[in-house]
Amino acid sequence: MRAEAQAYVDTVKDSLALLRRFLDWDRALRRLDELNARVEDQALWNDPKAAQEVMRERRRLDEAITATRAIESELSDNVELVEMAEAEGDAEMEGQAVEALAELAKRAEQDKVKALLSGEADANDSYIEINAGAGGTESQDWAEMLQRMYTRWAERHGMKVELVDYHAGEQAGIKSATLLVKGEGAYGYAKVESGVHRLVRISPYDSSARRHTSFSSVWVYPVIDDSIDIEINDSELRIDTYRASGAGGQHINTTDSAVRITHLPTGIVVACQNQRSQHKNKAEAYNQLRARLYEHELRKREEEANTINATKTDIGWGHQIRSYVLQPYQLVKDLRTGVTSTSPGDVLDGDLDAFMAAALSQRVTGEAVEVEDVD
């Protein structure tokens, strides 16, 4: 088999191996059989809510297993076709088979990402909360770069972005901002960005042109729909109102329309000031709180499950998940995933797809990544 065809075959096999590992193939087949048996039990339908959850899980598993089997079947057929064409010396048939393998490799990559985003809330809309770390103007500028990066990434993928909360920096950048990203799979794609992001660059705010290291935190949590129950006790909340910041107008800066809610047991704080009325801001803040509590519980479960198997890579630079090095000629290297960008202009948002794809695959495979500390 010629090198081009073999490269496509290897790509498909790698995607299939990752899919099987992610699904835990044998367990997934057993679980699907269990769910099919439950669906046939008439007693299940006496509880519509339970039936809905079972059907949702069954559909996710069935789609992932069916897609994997279809790829395996097509791969086998096309490999046989290539080998037959080579044996018969039929260049035209071989070319068609190689084209089919190329299309299959592309589809396998898409199905792999889709399978990786098969969690309970992965298809939901998402909140992205960005906070500047210590470092003053430099970190605030970095936080604004991240805000712009995620906004452009979402818009390129046909998603809508709303600015829920915003606090500008004194000289440049932002102190914090919360984005609401609306689109299919918004949370599934963005969830790998949660953590502390580090930028190393020659600071444009330093007259001595010294290299600075800036930190900003990014927290991603899903918009919770009616299919997920989150109980909130009002006695555990502290609700504060204050005047919204912004460009001003007849209403925005003259009344206490902005709302901040603190969940006392967990210390989670959410705020909203983009709506014109306090009532609407309060409703949006409640939605954020439900999403944060859901994400908090998921993270707690993951930490408990991974405590025994924690590695140096999992812990890293104080839980930093992304570290960019901005060098001359607009070269950006992501030390966490190893992806390098040489795109001109606003390079960070230009290669976010590559960064996310690498992080998604890395999250599933659990392979250790050797990182280079540039400080």
Secondary structure, 3 states (H helix, E strand, C coil): CCHHHHHHHHHHHHHHHHHHHHHCHHHHHHHHHHHHHHHHCHHHHHCHHHHHHHHHHHHHHHHHHHHHHHHHHHHHHHHHHHHHHHHHCCHHHHHHHHHHHHHHHHHHHHHHHHHHCCCCCCCCCEEEEEEECCCCHHHHHHHHHHHHHHHHHHHHCCCEEEEEEEEECCCCCEEEEEEEEECCCHHHHHHHHCEEEEEEEECCCCCCCCEEEEEEEEEEEECCCCCCCCCCCHHHEEEEEECCCCCCCCCCCCCCCEEEEEECCCCEEEEECCCCCHHHHHHHHHHHHHHHHHHHHHHHHHHHHHCCCCCHHHHCCCCEEEEEEEEHHHEEEECCCCCEECCCCCHHHHCHHHHHHHHHHHHHHCCCCCCCCCC
